[in-house]
Amino acid sequence: MASPRYSPIRDYGIIGDLHSAALIDRLGSIDWFCAPRFDSPAVFGRLLDAAEGGSMSVVPEGPYIADCRRYLPGTNILETGLSSPQGRLLITDFMVAKEKIQKPDDDHILVRQLAAPDAALAVQVRVDARFDYGRQAPEVRVSGAGHCLTLKHQGLDLHLDGPAVWEREGRAMVQRIELTPDHPSAVLLRYGGIEESQHRDYDPQKLLSVTQRFWESWIKHCSYDGPYLDLVFRSALVLKLLIYAPEGSIVAAPTTSLPEWIGGQRNWDYRYSWLRDSAFLLYALQLLGYHQEAANFISWLERIHEGHPDYFQIMYRIDGGTDIPESELAGLEGYQGSRPVRIGNGASDQKQLDIYGEVVDSAYLYLNFDKTKPAPMRSTLVAMVDHAMEEWDQPDNGIWEVRGGPQQFVYSKLQCWVALDRGISLSRELQIDQAHRNRWIWTREQIRHTILTRGWSDKLGSFRQVLDEDHLDATSLMIPLLRFLPPLDPRMRQTVQTIQRELTDKNGFVYRYRRDDGLGDSEGTFLLCSFWLVDNLALQGQLAPARELFERLTAHGNDLGLFSEELDPDSGELLGNFPQAFTHLAIVNAAAHLERAEQNQGPLARGLT
């Protein structure tokens, strides 16, 4: 079968090496790959332009169809099957996991193992690399008796080693390989090491064993043993893939400009480290027992604050850089024609007060899991709590990064309350004197009073999106999760009922909000918010509805257990950048809340005990 012009987002799987990642569709085509880092320009970008983006495919010669695919259990190693009249092709794709900072002479390696388990089979490997988001054709050189292909552009050399001779076909380079059941083969893509154009003698099977052991060892340390274990394990493995190992920073997603509505303009670059997303992600990982990842992120954030002690951005480059200018790639048509295609993110210049509570709460949780540790990044946490104290009553752009101007978002006030509340609890560890602590306490009570009066609407029967304005926002579902009010408080019961009635689609999935935010076009239902509703239903003792909603939501993941940011409310198709950290961490939290609700326990613990 011919590849569709654009594969559905749900057709993609992901592999990665904790430096970068590749997205592979169910027909074996690598349609998204940035090297050497998550935020580097794309080398294969067919995902955003079917004609000009470039890709790397492996297919049987002649007609074929997609067969089954899976991850090897407990790993991020992807198996893809393709069937043809001549037999079946099995592709095993992985990137050699690199937990530590690279040595200058080490290669990054992406391996495509090829096997024909049933009968002899001719396959074709086609490499159409288009550097710099499809804008640049590489310099091409073939060496090593024709078996090593080198593609060069502006200091990045990709070396592709295979068993056959590379030949040019148009702008693509092609190998034709004869497989038999007894003689599998492999193509290796390597980059980032010492300058070397000759064939390198790596053993693909040994690389597979090393990578498999790495992932199996990591998932073995997961402490979760509750319901929906397979979903939680896969989400944990996805979240680990999104960590940039050399720094400890975390990307929100490995892609840019996958649209929140097909044909719309909500197309953003998520390949950066948001403080908000990272704090939420660390909360989920720590629930699963992965405390080292939290320690690494906190160390990274401390280094950032040392370099920029007077302010905090909402997001940073994964190396800690602050310059993230947003621009549009006018030459790319965008996924299914969804323009513009953006790189960089202009929201990096926004003011979002919620980051203070999210980061302080994450550090607070980190200390809760191991009280023997000294308080991390003391000066950073004190600065964040002080910023929350001084700025809480100012307007900002809010968690959803609206581009219609700053407003008095209730959720931003809530997170400033969280920063002060957790800071007060940590005041001994942070060495705060009594007068300073008293100022924190006074401000915390001011914020609480403001939220309970100006943030509540009798007309709506719900907490508001913005102070004194009668509009709904799904962030109200976070109020009991952050322990501002108990889940059975009558105001929270009403808020949940109002959101279910006014802010959901026909499936009961939740929208973020329903008002013009400066962009004006549609978007899908938001999976993170929908799982917040699961959390609230579980905490209110509505176990059957909570479980039923959780299962309906998770049924919309793809066959590999991967989720994007949003869903099309009519078709159920995945929308937005993929796979999305927000959604996978929400799955972990919701599964844990369901487990606690079944045991008649309250919200997930956030306090020092």
N, C-alpha and C positions, 0 to 999 in steps of 0.2 A: 504494500500500500504506500502511496505517496504521503509524505508528511503534510499535515495541514499547514496553512499559512501561519497561523498562531495556535499553538496548543493551549487548551484551557489551563489556567493556573494550577488546578488540582492535578494536572498530569505530571507535575514536576516532583522529583526527589532532590535531596541535597546531600553532598559530601563536603568535607572540609578538613583542614589541618590545623585549626586554631590560629591561623593567620589570614586565611581567605576561604572561599567556598565556591562550589560550582553547582549549578542547577541542571539536572538531566531529565529530559522528558521520557515518557514511557516507550518511545521509539528509539531510545538510545542516543539522542542528540544532546550534547552539551551546548545549551543555548544561553548560558550566562556564566561568565567567569572573569573575575578581576584579579590581576596579579601585579605585584606580589602580596597586596593587602586587600582587605575588604573594600576600602575606600579608594583603591587605585582605579585608573581607567579600565574599562572593560576590554578584554581581548576577544571574547566571544560574547556578542550582544544581540543575537537574533531575537531574544525575548522582547526587545524594544524596537526592532526593525527587521522584518522578515527578509528583506532584500539586501540590506547593507550592513547588518549587525555582525554577521559571521557566526560560525558554529563548528563543532567537531562531531561528526557522526560515525557510527559503526553499524553497518547493516549487511544482511545477506545479499548476494547478487541475485537479481530477479525479484519477483513479488514476495512480500512478507506481510505479516500482521503482528500486532503487539500480543505478547503472551503475558503470563503472570510476572510479577516482580515482588521483591521483598527486601528488607534489611536483614543481614545475618543477625541472629538473636543477640541482643545486648550490645549492638555496635552501630556505627554510622557507615557501614560497608553495604553498598547497594548492589543487588543482583537484578538484572533486567533480562527477560526472555523475549526473543523474537522468533516467530515460526514461519518457515517457508516450505514449499513443496519438497525441497531437498533435505530438510531437517531443521533442527532447532539451534539457534545461536543464544548462548548464555554469556552476558557481559557482566563482569564483576568490577565495579567502579569504587575507588577509594582514593583518598589523599593520605599520605603517611603522616600521622598525627605528630605534631611537634609542640610539646608542652613548654619547652624551654626556649630562651632567646637563641636565635640562630647564630652559629659560627659563620664567619664570612665564606668559608669554603664548602658549606653544606648546601645541598640541593633541596629545594621543595620538589616533591614528586607526586604527580597524579598518575595513577595506574589504571589502565583499562585491560583487564584480563579477558581473553576471548576463548570460549570453548564450544565445541560442537559435540554434545554428549551422545547423539543418536547416530549420525552418519557424516561422511565427508561433506564439507560445506565450504563454498567460496564466499569470502566476505570482503567488503570494501570499507576502508578507513578513509574518510574525507575530512581534511582540515582546511577550513576557510577562516583564517585568523584575520581580524580587522582591528588593528590597534586603535586606542584612543576613541572608544565608543563608536567604532565603525568608520572613523574619519580618515584613517591612515592604513594603507597597504604596507605590509612589512617588507623589509629586505629579506630575500630568500636565498639560502645556501644549503646544498646537499653534500654530505661527506660520508666517511665511514663506509666505503663501497656502496654508497647510495642508500644506506639504511638509517642515517641520521639526518634529520631535517632541522635546520636552524632558522628561526624567524626572529628578526631583529627590528627594534624601533626604539630610539631615544634611550639607550642604556638598558633596556629589557630584552634579554635573549631567552627565547623559548626553544628548547631542544626536544625533539620528538624522535624516540628510538623505536623502531619496529623491525620485524623479521624480513620484510620485503623491501624492494627498491621504491623510493618515492618518485612519483611522476606528476607532472603538471597537467591539470585539466582546467583550462580557463584560468580563473584566479585562485582555484583550489589546488592543494597538493593531495595526492591519492596513493594509498598502498592497497594492493590486492593480495590477500592472504588465503592460503589453502589450509583449512583446519580438518583434522580427523579426530575421532574420539580419543585416540591415544596421544595426540600431539596438539595440546592447547597452545596458545600463544599469548602475547601481550604487547601493548603499545604503551610506552612511558612518556609522559610529558614532564620535563624537569626545567627548573629555572631558579635563579637567585643564588647559585653557587659560584664557584670560580669559573672564569672564562674557559669554556671547553666545548668544542664543536664535534668532537669525535664521539662515537658510540660508547656509552658507559655500561659497564658490565654489572648491572644490578640484577638480583634474583627476584623476580616478581612474587614468587611464592613465599620467599622469606620476608619480603616487605608486607605481604598480606598477613603473615603470621604475627609480625611485630605489631601491626595496626590492630589486628583482632584482639591481641592480648591487651593492648592499651585500653580499648573501649570496654572490654569485658571486665578488666580490673577496676575501671572507674565506676561502672554501673553497679558493680558488686558492693560498693560502699554506700549505696542508697539505703537509707534506714526506713523508707516507707514500706508498710506492709498492710495497706488498707484496700478499699474497693478500687476497681478500675486500674489494677496494677499495670497492665500493658500500656494504657494511655499515659499514665504517670511516668513510667520508664521512658517511653518514647519522647515525651515532653522534656524530661530531664536531659536526654541525649541531645535534643535540639538546642536547649538552652546552653549546654556546654559548648556546642559548635559555634555559638555566637560570641564566645569570649575570645578576645585577642590576647593570646598567651604572653607575648613579650611584655605587655604593660599591665594586664589585668583588667583592661577596659572591656566594654560590652557593646556590641552593635544592636540596635533595635530590630534590624532585619538585614539580610545580606544584599538586598536589591534596592533599586531606585525606580520611581515613576510607574510602578504597577498601579493602575488606577483604582480609586475607591468607587468609581462608577464608570462603566465602559463609555468612552467618548467624552468623559468629563475632564475637568482641569485639576482635580484634587490628586495630583501626581507628585509625590514628594520623595526626597532622597533620605533613606533611613539608615545609611551605612555609617552612622556616627553614634557616639556614646551619650545618650540622654541621662542626666542624673536621675530623673524620674523613673524611666524604664529600668535603669540599672538597679535602683533601690528596690523596685518591685521584684525584679528578677532574683536579686540576692535573697530577698525574703523567702521566695519559693525554694531556692536551692538550699537555704539553711533549714527549712522544714524537712528537706530530704537528707540532711546530714552533711551537706557539702560546705563546710565552714572555711576551707582554704580559699575557695573562690571569693568569699566575702572578704577575707583578709587581703587578698591580692588587689581587689577593687578599692578597698579603703586605703591601702598604701598608694595606689595610683592617684586617688583623689587628694590625698595629703600632699603628694608631689605637685599636683596642679595648684593647690592653694598656696604652697610655698612660692611658686612662680608668679601667682597673681593674688596676693593676699587681700586686696581691697574689694574684690567683687567675685561673683559666681555667674558663669553662663549656665544656661539651661542644658546645653550640650557642648561637647568637645570633639575634636578629631580623636581617633583612637590612639594617637601618640600624645594626646594632651594638648595639641595645638588649638588655638582659639579662633583662627581665621577660617570661616566656612562660607565663603561668598556663594550666593545662589545665582546660577545662570541657566539658560535654556539651550538645548541642542536642537537648533532649528532644522538640521538636516535629517533628523530621525522622525519617522512617522508615529512612533509610540505604539505601545501594546494595543493591538486591534484599533489603531488610529486614535488612541487617546493622547492628545497633546495638551500642554507641552511636555517634553521630556526634560526633567530638571536634574542638575547635579549641584551639590552644595545645598544649603538649607538656610533661607533667610530668617527662619524662626530663631536661629542662634542669637540674634540681636534682640529678641523679645525679652520682656520682663515677665517672669512667671514665678509667683511667690510660693507656689506649692512645692518647689524643689527643696525648700528648707526643711519642711516636715518630713518629706520622703527620705532624705539622706540621714537626718538625725534619727529617725525611726529605724532605719536600716542598721546604723551603728549601735543603737540601743538593743536591737534584737541580737546583734553579733555578740555583745557583752552578756546578754542573757543566757546564751548558750555556753559560755565559758567565762565564769566570773573570776577566774584566776588571771585573766589577761588585764593589763593596764588599759585605761581608756584610750582608744585610738584617736589620732589626729585631734588632740585636745583643742588646740587653737582654732582648727577648722570648725569643729562642732560649736564652740563658744561663739565664733563669728557668725555661724548660721543662725543660732538661736537669737543672737543680738539683732541680726538683720530682720528676723521674723518679728521681734518685738518692736522694731523701729518702723517697719514698712507695712505691717499687716493691714492698715486701713487705707492703703493706696490702691488704685485700680491697676490691673495687669491684664495680660493676654490670656491667662488661664491655661489649664491643662490641655485644652484642645487647640491651642495655638491659633486662635481666631485672628483673622487679618482685617477685621472691621474696626479695630481700635480697642484700647484698654477699657475694661469694665470692672465693676466691683463683684467679682465672682465669689460665690459662697464657698466653693471648694477651696479656693486659695486661702480664704480665712480659716477654714477647717484645718488645712495643713500647717498654717502658722500656729494655730492652737496646738497641733501635734508637736511641732518643734519645741514650743515652750513647755508643754507637758512632759515630754521625754527629757528635755534639758533639766527641768526641775528635779526629776527623778534621778538624773545623773549628776546632780550638782556636787555631791561629795567627790565622785570620780573626776569631775572636771575642775575641782578645786575652786568653786565659786563661793565668794564671801556672802554673808547673810544679806547685806544690803542689795547686792546684785541679784541674789535669788529672790528677794522680795519684789523687785521690779518685774522679774519674770512672772511671778505669781499674780501680781496685779494686772499685768497685761493679758495673761491667760484668761482671767475672769472677765476682762473687758471683751475679749473676742467671743467667749462663750455667750455672754449676754447678747452681743450683736447678732450672732447666728440664730439664737433662739427667739429673737424678736423680729429683726429685719430680714432674717433668712427664712423665716417660716411664713407660709401663706394659708390663711383659713379658706380663702377662695379656691385655691388649688387643692387643698387638703394634702399639701406636700411641702417639703423644703424647696426653695427656689434655686434657679441657676444664678441669678444676680440679686443682690440686695434690693429690696423694695420693688422688684419687678416680677410679674406673675408669669414666669416661664419655667418649664421643667428642664432638668438636666439629670442624666443617669448617675452623675457623681454623687448625688444624694444617697445612693445605695452604699457609699463608703462610710457613712456616718457611724453605723454600729461596728463595722469592720475595724475602724480606727479607735473604737471604744470611747467615742464622744457621747453617745447615748446607748443604752442597752437595746438589743434587737427587739424586745417586746414592748418598748416604749410606745404608747398610743400614736405618737407622731410618726414613728417609723412604720408602724402597721399601716397607717394611712398613706404614707409616702410610697410604700411598696404597692399598695392597691392602685394608687393613682398612676404610677409608672406602668403597671400592668395594663391599665385601661387606656392610657393616653400616649404612651411612648413605646409601643411594641407593634410589630407587624402581625400578620395573620397567624404566624407560627408561635407567637409569644416571645420572639427575639427582640432585643432592646436596641433602639436608636440612641445615639448620644444626646441629641436634642432635636427639636423640630422648629428652627427659626433661621432666618437669614444671618449668615456669619461673615458676609463680605465676599463670598464666592458664589453663592446663589444656586448652584446646581445640586443634584441629588447625590446621595451616598447610600451605601448599604447599611444593614443592621450591624452593630458593633459587637464583636464576639466577647471582648473583655467585659463590656457592660452587661451582656447577657449572662455571663458567668457570675457577675456580682449579684444578679437577681437570684441565681441558684444559691449563692451563699446566704442571702437574706432569708429566702424561703426555708432553708435548712435551719438557720438560727432561730426562726420563729416556730419551729416544730412542724412545719409543713413538709414532712419528709417525702411523701409520695409525689407531690407536685415538684419538689426540688429534684428528686431523682429522675423523674420523667423529663423535665426540662434539660437536665444535664445530658441525658442519653440522646435526646433529639438534637441538641447542639453538637455533640461529638460525632453523631452520625454524618455530619456534613464535612468532616475531615476527609482527606483523600485516603486511598487504600493503604498508604504507608503511615497513616496517623499524623499527617502534617496539616497545619492550619495557617490561613492567612489572617488578615486583620478584620475583614468584614465579609458579609454574605449578601448576595443579591436577594432581596426579599421575595421576588417572583420565581426566579429559576433555582435558587439555592446555590448558585455558583460562587466560588471563592473570589473575593475582591481584595485589592490592596497588596502591599509588599508581603513577601513570602519567603520562607516561613517567618511568622511574626512572634517575637518574644512575648509581647503582651498576652497573646492568646494562650500560648503554651504555659506561661506561669499561672494564668487564670485557671487552667485545667487542673494544675497541681493544687492550687488553693481550694478550688471547689470540691475536688475529691476529698481533701483533708477535712473540709467543713462537713461534708456528708458523713464521713466517718465519725467525727466528733458528735454530730447531731444524733446519730444512731446510738451513741453511748451517753446521750443526754448531757453533753458538755457544751460549754459556751463558745464564743469566738476563739480563734486561734490565739494562743497566749502571746502577749506583747510586753508583759510587765516583767520587771526584775523580781524574782522570787527568792 
